[in-house]
Amino acid sequence: MTKTSTHHASLPLPEVIAAARELARAGRWQRALRLLDSTVTAERPERAALAVAAAEIALEHDWFGGTDTAGARIAVADVALAGLTEPAARWDLEFVRLRRAYFRILVRDGRFRFGPAGKDPAETAELRRRSEELCGQATDGVRRGWARMYLGLILDNVFAEREAARSHYELALRAGESGDDLLAREALRHLGDHDHDNLDHAGALERWSRATALGARAGNVPGTLSQQLLLAVLARDGGDEPAATALATEVARWAEAMGASRLATQATAFLTGTDPTAPPKNNDS
């Protein structure tokens, strides 16, 4: 049991963390962090769990909102976990650290930079090693699925090893279908991207439609909006520009309103003719 600091209401800690995560999925990242920060407990493992959850949510905010707050939250969680034997929490924090490192390598100066060109080979090799290590250290099947998902993303987007990535997405999808809608959604999103690149638009539509529904069922508002933008891509590919424009216009409006600035920028660029699924022509420029 834990308490909120203002009214001293006793609540089970897992319920507090679950509520914060649901707020974050709805794009209420700052509210979610305030909930965690206002929760008081005398138990060190519970304080560590709060700190790890806050690091996860800060990272999601950084990704969608273009902020840079996760580093400080990771440092707090490191201190909270010091001296504790909490295998799952330690794995979760290392996974947050891995994801942050991946995001920082992939996005430089506000731009996505796909492939190995212009990246430090030692840095990318270390990222790959850490992702493989987390696959082996996962404390359950769903965590292993998430590690596989990010190993696939690293191979795909950092090393440009497209074919090698696909098998990891498929393993992640199986793990997600066993108990994590968000993991299944993430895997379907990227498998659909492979379908789209291979001009299998029917396959991409099937996967991206399923991903949209799973994200919505999990309450993932910014993720569902990003899926809607992919459906707009397919509408444009199929020659239905009015549908593509209508979808992207609403994605841009919603994303801007909720502070998901990176997504809003992508949707606005789509309206001017940019394909968000296409890598830049020159990543070094």
Residue frames as qw, qx, qy, qz and C-alpha x, y, z in Angstrom:
[[0.000, 0.887, 0.461, 0.000, 0.00, 0.00, 0.00],
 [0.421, 0.075, 0.006, 0.904, 1.11, 3.53, -0.63],
 [0.025, -0.773, -0.455, 0.441, -0.17, 7.07, -0.02],
 [0.342, 0.695, 0.214, 0.595, -0.66, 10.17, -2.06],
 [0.421, -0.016, -0.377, 0.825, 1.09, 13.07, -0.34],
 [0.177, -0.338, -0.065, -0.922, -1.79, 15.58, -0.35],
 [0.686, -0.340, -0.046, -0.642, -4.73, 13.68, 1.15],
 [0.194, -0.367, 0.871, -0.263, -2.93, 10.59, 2.46],
 [0.873, 0.123, 0.048, -0.470, -5.28, 8.19, 0.69],
 [0.466, -0.352, 0.804, 0.112, -3.99, 4.63, 0.82],
 [0.779, 0.488, -0.125, -0.375, -3.85, 2.94, -2.56],
 [0.895, -0.087, 0.361, 0.248, -2.18, -0.24, -3.82],
 [0.192, -0.630, 0.427, 0.620, 1.03, 0.76, -5.60],
 [0.344, 0.107, 0.797, 0.485, 0.35, -1.39, -8.71],
 [0.204, 0.777, 0.595, 0.014, -2.93, 0.53, -9.20],
 [0.088, -0.876, 0.050, 0.472, -1.15, 3.88, -8.96],
 [0.267, -0.401, 0.647, 0.591, 1.47, 2.83, -11.53],
 [0.322, 0.378, 0.815, 0.299, -1.17, 1.32, -13.82],
 [0.136, 0.884, 0.403, -0.192, -3.18, 4.55, -13.66],
 [0.150, -0.763, 0.295, 0.556, -0.09, 6.61, -14.47],
 [0.319, -0.115, 0.779, 0.528, 0.70, 4.41, -17.44],
 [0.274, 0.621, 0.722, 0.138, -2.85, 4.73, -18.74],
 [0.025, 0.916, 0.119, -0.382, -2.64, 8.52, -18.42],
 [0.238, -0.553, 0.544, 0.585, 0.61, 8.44, -20.37],
 [0.352, 0.211, 0.827, 0.384, -0.92, 6.29, -23.10],
 [0.190, 0.826, 0.530, -0.030, -3.61, 8.94, -23.44],
 [0.423, 0.579, 0.055, 0.695, -0.91, 11.56, -23.98],
 [0.393, -0.874, -0.020, -0.287, -1.22, 12.97, -20.46],
 [0.749, 0.196, -0.434, 0.460, 2.46, 12.51, -19.72],
 [0.079, 0.442, -0.391, 0.803, 2.88, 15.39, -17.30],
 [0.694, -0.399, 0.069, -0.595, -0.22, 14.41, -15.33],
 [0.947, -0.049, -0.315, 0.030, 1.07, 10.84, -15.15],
 [0.558, 0.284, -0.456, 0.633, 4.43, 12.02, -13.81],
 [0.249, -0.477, 0.280, -0.795, 2.76, 14.28, -11.25],
 [0.872, -0.309, -0.122, -0.360, 0.75, 11.31, -10.01],
 [0.877, 0.036, -0.361, 0.315, 3.90, 9.23, -9.54],
 [0.331, 0.404, -0.363, 0.772, 5.85, 12.11, -8.00],
 [0.422, -0.476, 0.177, -0.751, 3.09, 12.79, -5.47],
 [0.906, -0.229, -0.314, -0.169, 2.97, 9.17, -4.32],
 [0.130, -0.677, 0.612, -0.387, 4.73, 8.54, -1.00],
 [0.949, -0.163, -0.254, -0.088, 5.88, 5.17, 0.32],
 [0.438, -0.759, 0.477, -0.065, 8.34, 4.08, 2.99],
 [0.896, -0.036, 0.424, 0.125, 9.26, 0.90, 1.13],
 [0.160, -0.602, 0.521, 0.583, 12.42, 1.12, -0.97],
 [0.325, 0.125, 0.846, 0.404, 11.31, -1.42, -3.60],
 [0.230, 0.777, 0.583, -0.062, 8.11, 0.58, -4.08],
 [0.026, -0.863, 0.110, 0.492, 10.06, 3.83, -4.44],
 [0.272, -0.325, 0.720, 0.550, 12.20, 2.11, -7.04],
 [0.328, 0.444, 0.808, 0.205, 9.12, 0.89, -8.93],
 [0.143, 0.899, 0.306, -0.278, 7.76, 4.45, -8.99],
 [0.141, -0.733, 0.381, 0.546, 11.07, 5.80, -10.28],
 [0.326, -0.046, 0.822, 0.465, 11.31, 3.19, -13.05],
 [0.283, 0.671, 0.684, 0.044, 7.73, 3.87, -14.15],
 [0.037, 0.908, 0.064, -0.412, 8.48, 7.60, -14.22],
 [0.239, -0.482, 0.611, 0.580, 11.52, 6.97, -16.43],
 [0.342, 0.295, 0.837, 0.308, 9.38, 4.94, -18.84],
 [0.187, 0.838, 0.502, -0.104, 6.75, 7.68, -19.06],
 [0.108, -0.817, 0.191, 0.532, 9.33, 10.45, -19.47],
 [0.316, -0.207, 0.739, 0.558, 10.82, 8.54, -22.39],
 [0.289, 0.565, 0.748, 0.193, 7.41, 8.25, -24.08],
 [0.044, 0.923, 0.215, -0.318, 6.95, 12.00, -23.62],
 [0.242, -0.609, 0.463, 0.597, 10.37, 12.65, -25.15],
 [0.363, 0.102, 0.809, 0.452, 9.55, 10.48, -28.16],
 [0.187, 0.698, 0.658, 0.210, 6.20, 12.01, -29.02],
 [0.099, -0.956, -0.235, 0.145, 6.73, 15.51, -27.64],
 [0.575, 0.639, -0.129, 0.494, 10.33, 16.12, -28.66],
 [0.416, -0.857, 0.218, -0.213, 11.39, 16.82, -25.05],
 [0.615, 0.373, -0.616, 0.321, 14.55, 15.54, -23.33],
 [0.499, -0.603, 0.289, -0.551, 13.61, 14.52, -19.79],
 [0.963, -0.123, -0.219, -0.101, 14.23, 10.78, -19.56],
 [0.591, 0.394, -0.512, 0.484, 17.93, 11.05, -18.75],
 [0.171, -0.449, 0.473, -0.739, 17.29, 12.72, -15.40],
 [0.831, -0.219, 0.087, -0.504, 14.54, 10.21, -14.57],
 [0.896, 0.173, -0.395, 0.109, 16.84, 7.29, -15.39],
 [0.308, 0.438, -0.564, 0.629, 19.45, 8.71, -13.01],
 [0.508, -0.370, 0.345, -0.697, 16.86, 8.92, -10.22],
 [0.952, -0.045, -0.100, -0.287, 15.80, 5.33, -10.85],
 [0.679, 0.358, -0.548, 0.332, 19.44, 4.18, -10.74],
 [0.039, -0.406, 0.575, -0.710, 19.76, 5.66, -7.26],
 [0.727, -0.216, 0.177, -0.627, 16.43, 4.17, -6.13],
 [0.959, 0.098, -0.233, -0.128, 17.47, 0.68, -7.26],
 [0.299, 0.606, -0.652, 0.343, 20.96, 0.82, -5.73],
 [0.128, -0.296, 0.828, -0.458, 21.50, -2.13, -3.40],
 [0.732, 0.100, 0.358, -0.571, 18.14, -3.75, -4.19],
 [0.186, -0.064, 0.935, 0.296, 17.59, -7.17, -5.71],
 [0.538, 0.528, 0.371, -0.543, 14.73, -6.44, -8.10],
 [0.445, -0.048, 0.720, 0.531, 15.38, -8.36, -11.34],
 [0.311, 0.674, 0.631, 0.226, 12.25, -7.24, -13.17],
 [0.038, -0.967, -0.125, 0.219, 12.64, -3.57, -12.22],
 [0.379, -0.583, 0.471, 0.543, 16.33, -3.63, -13.15],
 [0.436, 0.222, 0.728, 0.480, 15.50, -5.15, -16.53],
 [0.190, 0.852, 0.485, 0.046, 12.79, -2.55, -17.08],
 [0.160, -0.904, 0.107, 0.381, 15.21, 0.27, -16.35],
 [0.413, -0.331, 0.633, 0.565, 17.87, -1.17, -18.65],
 [0.382, 0.502, 0.706, 0.322, 15.23, -1.44, -21.35],
 [0.059, 0.960, 0.226, -0.153, 14.34, 2.24, -20.89],
 [0.318, -0.713, 0.387, 0.491, 18.05, 3.06, -21.15],
 [0.467, 0.045, 0.737, 0.486, 18.34, 1.00, -24.35],
 [0.296, 0.745, 0.577, 0.157, 15.31, 2.65, -25.93],
 [0.079, -0.948, -0.007, 0.308, 16.62, 6.11, -25.08],
 [0.390, -0.479, 0.568, 0.544, 20.00, 5.27, -26.64],
 [0.428, 0.336, 0.746, 0.383, 18.24, 3.97, -29.77],
 [0.171, 0.900, 0.400, -0.032, 16.09, 7.10, -30.08],
 [0.197, -0.872, 0.188, 0.407, 19.11, 9.37, -29.68],
 [0.416, -0.231, 0.689, 0.547, 21.04, 7.53, -32.38],
 [0.350, 0.497, 0.739, 0.289, 18.06, 7.44, -34.74],
 [0.081, 0.922, 0.331, 0.181, 16.95, 11.07, -34.32],
 [0.536, -0.250, -0.033, 0.806, 19.59, 13.79, -34.59],
 [0.022, -0.168, 0.091, 0.981, 18.82, 17.52, -34.75],
 [0.529, 0.340, 0.335, -0.701, 15.13, 16.69, -34.97],
 [0.633, 0.437, -0.429, -0.474, 15.59, 14.54, -38.07],
 [0.937, -0.087, 0.332, -0.069, 15.33, 10.78, -38.52],
 [0.217, 0.700, -0.648, -0.208, 18.62, 9.35, -39.75],
 [0.964, 0.008, 0.189, -0.186, 18.17, 5.78, -40.94],
 [0.875, 0.392, -0.185, 0.215, 20.98, 3.34, -41.64],
 [0.784, -0.385, -0.072, 0.482, 24.60, 3.19, -40.49],
 [0.476, 0.520, 0.075, 0.705, 25.90, 6.17, -42.48],
 [0.035, -0.683, 0.125, -0.718, 27.20, 8.97, -40.29],
 [0.761, -0.594, 0.006, -0.260, 26.93, 6.94, -37.08],
 [0.132, -0.661, 0.719, -0.170, 29.71, 5.86, -34.72],
 [0.721, 0.108, -0.659, -0.186, 30.29, 2.12, -35.40],
 [0.266, 0.082, -0.810, 0.517, 31.35, 1.49, -31.80],
 [0.359, 0.024, 0.380, -0.852, 28.21, 3.18, -30.50],
 [0.750, 0.113, -0.245, -0.603, 25.89, 1.23, -32.79],
 [0.597, 0.149, -0.786, 0.062, 27.68, -2.07, -32.05],
 [0.032, 0.049, -0.733, 0.678, 27.22, -1.45, -28.32],
 [0.568, 0.062, 0.123, -0.811, 23.53, -0.73, -28.88],
 [0.766, 0.141, -0.521, -0.349, 23.14, -4.03, -30.70],
 [0.413, 0.142, -0.829, 0.350, 25.05, -5.92, -28.02],
 [0.206, -0.031, 0.570, -0.795, 22.89, -4.45, -25.26],
 [0.702, 0.083, -0.085, -0.702, 19.68, -5.36, -27.08],
 [0.714, 0.141, -0.678, -0.098, 20.85, -8.95, -27.55],
 [0.201, 0.133, -0.774, 0.586, 21.81, -9.10, -23.88],
 [0.439, -0.013, 0.349, -0.828, 18.35, -7.93, -22.80],
 [0.763, 0.079, -0.442, -0.465, 16.77, -10.70, -24.89],
 [0.624, 0.079, -0.751, 0.200, 18.68, -13.25, -22.81],
 [0.132, 0.043, -0.638, 0.758, 18.07, -11.52, -19.47],
 [0.473, -0.294, -0.217, -0.802, 14.30, -11.00, -19.82],
 [0.228, -0.128, 0.804, -0.534, 12.35, -12.21, -16.80],
 [0.573, 0.362, 0.655, -0.333, 9.26, -13.30, -18.76],
 [0.524, 0.337, 0.662, 0.416, 7.98, -13.88, -22.28],
 [0.202, 0.925, 0.316, 0.062, 6.46, -10.45, -22.81],
 [0.254, -0.866, 0.278, 0.329, 9.65, -8.66, -21.75],
 [0.550, -0.172, 0.663, 0.478, 11.59, -10.97, -24.07],
 [0.438, 0.648, 0.572, 0.249, 9.18, -10.00, -26.83],
 [0.023, 0.991, 0.049, -0.120, 9.86, -6.31, -26.24],
 [0.423, -0.623, 0.504, 0.424, 13.60, -6.94, -26.33],
 [0.548, 0.198, 0.700, 0.412, 13.15, -8.78, -29.63],
 [0.286, 0.877, 0.384, 0.037, 11.07, -5.89, -30.93],
 [0.082, -0.956, 0.187, 0.212, 13.84, -3.39, -30.26],
 [0.535, -0.318, 0.648, 0.439, 16.56, -5.69, -31.54],
 [0.505, 0.521, 0.620, 0.298, 14.54, -5.77, -34.76],
 [0.123, 0.978, 0.163, -0.047, 14.21, -1.97, -34.79],
 [0.344, -0.761, 0.411, 0.366, 17.94, -1.55, -34.25],
 [0.555, -0.016, 0.706, 0.439, 18.79, -3.99, -37.05],
 [0.385, 0.707, 0.563, 0.187, 16.19, -2.37, -39.31],
 [0.089, 0.977, 0.171, 0.090, 16.74, 1.32, -38.73],
 [0.342, -0.843, 0.359, 0.210, 20.31, 1.59, -37.47],
 [0.469, -0.345, 0.730, 0.358, 22.05, -1.20, -39.40],
 [0.550, 0.451, -0.297, -0.638, 19.71, -1.34, -42.44],
 [0.019, 0.134, -0.987, -0.088, 19.49, -5.14, -42.06],
 [0.592, -0.023, -0.068, -0.803, 15.86, -5.34, -43.16],
 [0.762, 0.002, -0.592, -0.261, 15.56, -9.09, -43.63],
 [0.416, 0.040, -0.765, 0.491, 17.23, -9.89, -40.31],
 [0.221, -0.100, 0.366, -0.898, 14.85, -7.53, -38.51],
 [0.633, -0.119, -0.367, -0.671, 11.69, -9.22, -39.74],
 [0.650, -0.132, -0.746, 0.066, 12.18, -12.45, -37.78],
 [0.205, -0.076, -0.597, 0.772, 12.51, -10.46, -34.55],
 [0.407, -0.044, -0.007, -0.912, 9.26, -8.61, -35.29],
 [0.702, -0.113, -0.581, -0.397, 7.53, -11.95, -35.82],
 [0.506, -0.134, -0.741, 0.420, 8.81, -13.24, -32.47],
 [0.044, 0.034, 0.356, -0.933, 7.64, -10.00, -30.83],
 [0.549, -0.108, -0.300, -0.773, 4.21, -10.40, -32.41],
 [0.673, -0.183, -0.714, -0.067, 3.82, -13.89, -30.99],
 [0.337, -0.145, -0.625, 0.690, 4.81, -12.65, -27.54],
 [0.210, -0.007, 0.098, -0.973, 2.42, -9.71, -27.81],
 [0.614, -0.155, -0.496, -0.594, -0.48, -11.89, -28.88],
 [0.588, -0.204, -0.754, 0.211, 0.05, -13.91, -25.70],
 [0.434, -0.659, -0.519, 0.329, -0.60, -10.96, -23.43],
 [0.238, -0.552, -0.034, 0.798, 0.40, -7.43, -24.51],
 [0.473, 0.771, 0.425, 0.016, -1.68, -5.48, -27.03],
 [0.038, 0.944, -0.200, -0.259, 0.90, -2.69, -27.23],
 [0.393, -0.439, 0.728, 0.352, 3.68, -5.11, -28.14],
 [0.542, 0.374, 0.729, 0.189, 1.50, -6.80, -30.77],
 [0.295, 0.919, 0.217, -0.145, 0.59, -3.37, -32.13],
 [0.138, -0.814, 0.437, 0.356, 4.25, -2.35, -32.39],
 [0.468, -0.161, 0.804, 0.331, 5.19, -5.57, -34.19],
 [0.486, 0.607, 0.624, 0.079, 2.28, -5.30, -36.62],
 [0.130, 0.940, -0.015, -0.316, 3.18, -1.68, -37.35],
 [0.119, -0.691, 0.608, 0.372, 6.67, -2.62, -38.49],
 [0.480, 0.096, 0.843, 0.221, 5.74, -5.85, -40.25],
 [0.420, 0.781, 0.451, -0.106, 3.20, -3.78, -42.16],
 [0.027, 0.872, -0.292, -0.392, 5.97, -1.36, -43.06],
 [0.325, -0.302, 0.817, 0.368, 7.87, -4.27, -44.64],
 [0.468, 0.492, 0.733, 0.051, 4.73, -5.28, -46.52],
 [0.254, 0.912, 0.150, -0.287, 4.34, -1.72, -47.77],
 [0.113, -0.713, 0.543, 0.428, 7.96, -1.54, -48.95],
 [0.320, -0.066, 0.898, 0.296, 7.41, -4.82, -50.81],
 [0.341, 0.054, -0.381, -0.857, 4.33, -3.28, -52.52],
 [0.281, -0.335, -0.899, -0.034, 2.03, -5.69, -50.68],
 [0.201, -0.280, 0.103, -0.933, -0.54, -3.02, -49.89],
 [0.737, -0.352, -0.392, -0.423, -3.22, -5.53, -48.96],
 [0.742, -0.180, -0.525, 0.376, -0.90, -7.08, -46.38],
 [0.227, 0.145, -0.298, 0.916, 0.08, -3.67, -45.06],
 [0.441, -0.372, -0.145, -0.804, -3.57, -2.65, -44.75],
 [0.798, -0.343, -0.477, -0.134, -4.42, -5.81, -42.82],
 [0.643, -0.136, -0.459, 0.598, -1.53, -5.41, -40.38],
 [0.108, 0.178, -0.160, 0.965, -1.88, -1.65, -39.96],
 [0.539, -0.434, -0.285, -0.663, -5.64, -1.91, -39.41],
 [0.794, -0.357, -0.479, 0.113, -5.08, -4.53, -36.69],
 [0.494, 0.002, -0.346, 0.798, -2.37, -2.37, -35.14],
 [0.167, -0.374, -0.043, -0.911, -4.72, 0.62, -35.08],
 [0.705, -0.456, -0.354, -0.412, -7.41, -1.40, -33.30],
 [0.772, -0.238, -0.454, 0.375, -4.98, -2.87, -30.76],
 [0.299, 0.158, -0.238, 0.911, -3.55, 0.56, -29.97],
 [0.388, -0.428, -0.141, -0.804, -7.03, 1.95, -29.47],
 [0.791, -0.398, -0.443, -0.137, -8.00, -0.97, -27.23],
 [0.680, -0.173, -0.386, 0.599, -4.93, -0.28, -25.08],
 [0.175, -0.929, -0.257, 0.203, -5.84, 3.42, -24.84],
 [0.557, -0.266, 0.257, 0.743, -2.72, 4.48, -26.75],
 [0.319, 0.863, 0.272, -0.280, -3.88, 7.79, -28.24],
 [0.080, 0.791, -0.429, -0.429, -0.63, 9.06, -29.84],
 [0.312, -0.206, 0.887, 0.272, 0.18, 5.56, -31.09],
 [0.456, 0.535, 0.709, -0.054, -3.27, 5.20, -32.63],
 [0.272, 0.889, 0.009, -0.367, -2.90, 8.57, -34.32],
 [0.097, -0.601, 0.679, 0.409, 0.45, 7.48, -35.77],
 [0.404, 0.139, 0.891, 0.154, -1.28, 4.38, -37.12],
 [0.413, 0.764, 0.427, -0.252, -3.98, 6.53, -38.69],
 [0.114, 0.804, -0.358, -0.460, -1.24, 8.40, -40.53],
 [0.239, -0.244, 0.882, 0.326, -0.04, 5.11, -42.00],
 [0.420, 0.505, 0.752, -0.047, -3.57, 4.38, -43.18],
 [0.270, 0.868, 0.038, -0.415, -3.49, 7.80, -44.84],
 [0.115, -0.540, 0.703, 0.450, -0.34, 6.66, -46.66],
 [0.334, 0.149, 0.913, 0.180, -2.21, 3.65, -48.01],
 [0.365, 0.754, 0.469, -0.280, -5.15, 5.83, -49.06],
 [0.150, 0.813, -0.306, -0.471, -2.77, 8.03, -51.05],
 [0.227, -0.302, 0.862, 0.339, -1.05, 4.97, -52.54],
 [0.341, 0.380, 0.859, 0.040, -4.47, 3.74, -53.65],
 [0.123, 0.329, 0.458, 0.816, -5.32, 7.05, -55.33],
 [0.293, -0.775, -0.545, -0.130, -7.81, 8.26, -52.71],
 [0.339, 0.274, -0.233, 0.869, -6.27, 11.64, -51.96],
 [0.402, -0.581, -0.074, -0.704, -9.40, 13.10, -50.31],
 [0.861, -0.444, -0.242, -0.054, -9.39, 10.27, -47.75],
 [0.729, 0.048, -0.263, 0.630, -5.64, 10.62, -47.22],
 [0.101, 0.455, -0.096, 0.880, -5.98, 14.37, -46.67],
 [0.598, -0.588, -0.156, -0.522, -8.91, 14.01, -44.30],
 [0.885, -0.323, -0.276, 0.189, -7.12, 11.43, -42.15],
 [0.617, 0.118, -0.207, 0.750, -3.85, 13.34, -42.01],
 [0.097, -0.591, -0.023, -0.800, -5.59, 16.63, -41.25],
 [0.720, -0.599, -0.135, -0.324, -7.26, 15.12, -38.19],
 [0.861, -0.156, -0.236, 0.422, -4.03, 13.43, -37.08],
 [0.379, 0.354, -0.136, 0.844, -2.21, 16.77, -37.29],
 [0.353, -0.629, -0.070, -0.689, -5.00, 18.54, -35.39],
 [0.846, -0.493, -0.180, -0.092, -5.15, 15.96, -32.60],
 [0.804, -0.008, -0.215, 0.554, -1.38, 15.61, -32.29],
 [0.201, 0.481, -0.107, 0.847, -0.87, 19.37, -32.07],
 [0.521, -0.634, -0.101, -0.563, -3.61, 19.71, -29.47],
 [0.889, -0.446, -0.103, 0.009, -2.13, 17.03, -27.20],
 [0.249, -0.863, 0.430, 0.094, 1.47, 18.21, -27.53],
 [0.836, -0.021, 0.477, 0.270, 2.71, 15.32, -29.68],
 [0.162, 0.835, -0.203, -0.485, 4.79, 17.74, -31.72],
 [0.203, -0.356, 0.810, 0.420, 6.87, 15.16, -33.60],
 [0.343, 0.374, 0.857, 0.090, 3.75, 13.40, -34.84],
 [0.262, 0.839, 0.297, -0.374, 2.09, 16.70, -35.72],
 [0.001, 0.694, -0.478, -0.538, 5.11, 17.63, -37.83],
 [0.261, -0.058, 0.907, 0.326, 4.98, 14.29, -39.66],
 [0.331, 0.605, 0.718, -0.094, 1.27, 14.67, -40.40],
 [0.179, 0.867, 0.030, -0.464, 1.72, 18.23, -41.64],
 [0.100, -0.514, 0.685, 0.507, 4.60, 17.14, -43.87],
 [0.356, 0.231, 0.892, 0.157, 2.41, 14.37, -45.28],
 [0.323, 0.781, 0.452, -0.285, -0.18, 16.95, -46.28],
 [0.165, 0.839, -0.287, -0.433, 2.49, 18.70, -48.36],
 [0.781, 0.498, -0.326, -0.187, 3.46, 15.47, -50.11],
 [0.039, 0.561, -0.803, 0.198, 6.04, 13.81, -47.86],
 [0.854, -0.122, -0.470, -0.185, 5.79, 10.04, -47.36],
 [0.449, -0.710, 0.441, -0.316, 6.55, 9.34, -43.65],
 [0.950, -0.123, 0.285, 0.014, 7.42, 5.72, -44.49],
 [0.753, 0.572, -0.082, 0.314, 10.21, 6.71, -46.89],
 [0.663, -0.477, -0.024, 0.577, 13.74, 7.17, -45.53],
 [0.071, 0.889, -0.138, -0.430, 15.53, 10.41, -46.39],
 [0.797, 0.592, -0.087, 0.078, 17.33, 10.34, -49.74],
 [0.553, 0.463, -0.434, 0.540, 20.59, 11.37, -48.09],
 [0.672, -0.659, -0.327, 0.085, 21.06, 10.82, -44.37],
 [0.650, -0.185, -0.102, 0.730, 24.36, 12.70, -44.30],
 [0.176, 0.518, 0.216, 0.809, 23.07, 16.03, -45.57]]
